[in-house]
Structures are given as C-alpha cells and as structure tokens.
Amino acid sequence: MQIQITNKEFLPFNLNLIKQQNYLEALDRYKNYLAKHPEHLATLLIGLYKEHYRQPNNLNIQLIIVDLYIFQNYLDDALIELYDMFEQDQDFSQTYYLASKIYAKKNHKTCIKPLFHLAFQKGIRDSVIIDLLPKLYLDDNEIDKTILFFETLISEKNSLPHHKKALADLYKQTGKLTKSIDTISHLISSYPEYIQDACALCESILDLNPTLTHARSQLIQFHIKNCNPSQA
C-alpha cells in the first residue's frame, strides 16, 4: 500500500490503550474510527508502527496493524505482516486466525496455503490450521497431501476421532478400500458412537465392489455391534 500524507500534522489518536496493553479495546476504537474516517488509515498506521518500533517483539501491536489492513482490504500488506509474525513466533495462534480471515475474505489460498503447510510441517497444531489446511488441499485436488495430513494427525496422541473418519473416507475415494475399512474398524473399537458411520462406509464400499468379502464381513460385525441383527 502506498502511504501518502499531505498534512504535516497527524490526526491525534490515543495510543495509551496500547501502552496499557488494552489491545482489544484499542483495536475496537481504531476500527470504529476508520469506519467513519477510512482516509486516515495511513496516519493511524504511522502511530502504530512507531509504537511497534519501540516494542519490536510485541506481536499484539503487529496484530492490530494486520487487522486494520484486513479491515480496509489491504490484504497483501496484511500477509506480509503475517509472515513476519510467523517468523517471530510460530506458536502465536492469532497469526493463523487472521490468515483464515484473509482466506474467507478473498479466497487468498495461494498465499495462505504455503504458510499453513509450513506451520503444520513444523509441528504447529493450531485449530485454525487443522480445520482449514485439508480444505485448501482438497480445493486444489491434492488428495495425497490431504491423506498424508490426516495420517500424520492420527499418529499423534492428541488426534480426534473425526480425523480417522475423514481418513477412512479419503482412502475410499482413492480406491484403498481395505485401508478404509480397517481405519473405520479401528475407530469404532475406541469410539463406538461412530458405528452408524462405519455401516454407511461399508455399504458405500460394497456399492463400488460387491464382491469385497472383507467389507461384507465387517459390515455384518458392525450391524451386530449396532444391535441390528436383521440387517446383519
């Protein structure tokens, strides 16, 4: 963004809230002000950048700068700041939240996906990354990367049961039917509440391959576990 100030006197704007670490209230006031005076964004940013220069390790100030860029639709500038925040502290979760806001606003996946992919590879398990990264892969038809993503997740102790369900569905999509059945079977051994999903998966696999004995025998077992002997 090109910042041009023709008036030598900046608009008076109170930075005391930031100095007092009241960042959320400060952000709200900035946004309310910009909603009425969008032409003064550059002036506000100059004050914020000066304060950030005095506190270079304060990511909360940078967070406000990014949010204001997004608020005014300067998304490329926001992304530059986000990458800088990522370099400073990869565990700062608000970085990924704001990146997701940019994606939601402009479907800016060409810049967001590499950031999320790099963070995931470095072991960052922020909930925004876990929710959005597989969608970004699937949007680009990168099924193998999506499978690897969920395979990595389920190998970790904090994985959630729906990750294994998603992986079973992906295995089915790619024709790895036995892997799909074994994955969903392993899931319901620990989470029996997914029994209906297991039955539906096996039935859909049998629609694709009616002669697959493994799918039929597992489906019988699932119906028995689900107290549905007539279907078995």
N, C-alpha and C positions, 0 to 999 in steps of 0.2 A: 504494500500500500504506500502510495506517495503521501508523505506528511508535509503539508504546507501551512504555515501560519503567517498571515499577513499582519496581524495585530501584534505589536510587541508585548502587550500586556496579556498574560494568560488569564483565563477565567479563574476567579477564586474558587477553589474547591477544597473541602476539608479532608486532609489525609490523616486526621487524628484517629479515626476509627481503625485504620490500618496499623498505625503506630501502637494502638492499644490492643491489637490482634483481634479486633472485631471484624473479621474478614467477610462473613456472610452479610452482615448489616451494611458494610461498606459496598459490597457488590450490588446489593439491592438498591442502594442510593444512587450508585453510578448508573444502573440500568434505568431507574426512574427518571434520572436527569437526561440521559441520552434519548429516552422515548420522546421527550419534549424538545431536545436540542441535539439532534443527531450530527449536526455540522460541527459540534465541539468535541468529537471523538479524539482527534489528534491532540488537542490541548490536555484532555484528561490522561491520555496515554503518556504524554511527556512527564506529567507529575508522577505517574505510576512507575515509569522507567527510572526516573531519578531516585525514587524510594527503593526500587529494586537494586539499583547500583550501590546504594548504601547497605543493602542486605542481600548480597548476591546468592546466598544459599536459602533464601526464603521462598519456597515454592508456592506458598499461598498468595504472594503478590503476583507471581507469574500466572497463577491460576486465574486471578481476576482479569489480568491482561488478555488471556486466551478467551475467557468467557465474553469479554467485551468485543473482541474481534468476531466471535461467532454471532453475538447479538446483532452486530452490524454487517454480517455476511462477508467479512474478510476472511474466508476460510483458509486460503493458502497461508496467510500470515499466522493464523491460529495453529496450523500444522507445523510451521517452523518452530514456534514456541513449544509445542508439544514434544517434538523430537528432542529439543534441548532439555526439557523437563525429564524425559525418559533417560537421557544420558546422565543426568544428575542423580536421579533416584528411580530405579526401575520398579520399586515397590510402592510408589506413590499412586494409589488407586484412582485418584481423581483424573490423572492423565488419561486413563483408558475410558473413563466415563465421558470426558469431554470429546475424546476421539469418536466415541459412539454417537454423540450429538451431531458431530460434523457429518458422519455417515448418514444419520437419519435426515439431516437437512438437505444433503446434496448427493447422496449415494456415492460418496467420495472414496470408494473402496480401493482405487489404485494406490492411494497413499496410506489408507488405514490398514489394509491387509498386511503389508510388509512390517508395519510397526507391531501389530498384534502377533504375527508369526514369529518375529524376533523375540518378543517378550515371552511367548509360550516356550520357545526353544531354550530360553534362559531359565525356565522353571517358574515363571510368574503364573500364578493360578488365580488371577483376579476374576471375579464372577462375570464382568463385562466381556472379558476375552473368551471365557468358556462358552458364553451364550452366543457371541457374535462371530467368532472366528470360523466355526464349522459352516455357518450360513454363508460367509464370504467365500469359502472354498466351494460350496455347492453352487453358489451363483455362477462361478466360473467353471462348473462341471469338473472340479478336481476331486473326484471320488476317492482316489488313492490317498490323497493328503487328508481327506476327512476321515478315512478309515484309520490311518496312522495316528491322527489326532485322538480318536476315541480309544484306540489300542493303548496309547500312552496313558490316557486318563485312567482306564480300568486297571492298569498295572500299579497304580498308586493307592495308598491306603485310604485316602480321603475321597475316593471316587464315589459317585452317586449311582443308584440303581438304574436311573433312566439313561445313563451313559452306556451301560451294557445293552439296554434295549435298543438304543439308537444304533449301536454297532451291529447287533443282530440284523436289523433292518437293512443296513448298508451291505452286509455280507450277502443277504438275499438279492439285493439289487445287482450285485456284481457276479451272481451265479455261484457263490461259495455257499451252497445250500447246507452242507453238513456242518460247516463252521457256524452258520446262522443258527441251526437247531441246537448245537452244543452250547452256544453262547446263551441262548434264551433258557436252556435247561439249567445251566449253571446259575443264572439269575434267579429263577424261582426256587432253587434249593435254599437260597438265603432270603428271598423276598417272595413268599407265596402269593402275595396280593397281585402279582403280575401274571397269574395263571391264565386269565382271560386273554391277555396279550399273547401269551405263549400258544394258546389254542389257535388264535387268529393267525399267527405267523405260520404255524404248521399247516393250517388249512390252505393258506395262500401259496405255500410251497408245493403242496400236493396238487393245487390247480396248475402249477407250472410243470410238475413232474409227478404224475400219478403213480409211477412205479417205484418211487423212492421209499423203500421199506423203512429206512431209519426215521423218516418223517412220520410215517403212519404209526409205527410202534410208539414213538414219543407222544404223538397226539393221543393215542389210547391212554397212555400213562397220565397225560395232562387232564384228560376228561375224568379219569378215576380220582385224581387228586382234587378235582373241582367238584367232586360228588355228583357226577353226571353220568351214571352207568349206561343210560340208554344211548347216549351219544358214543360212548366207548364201544 
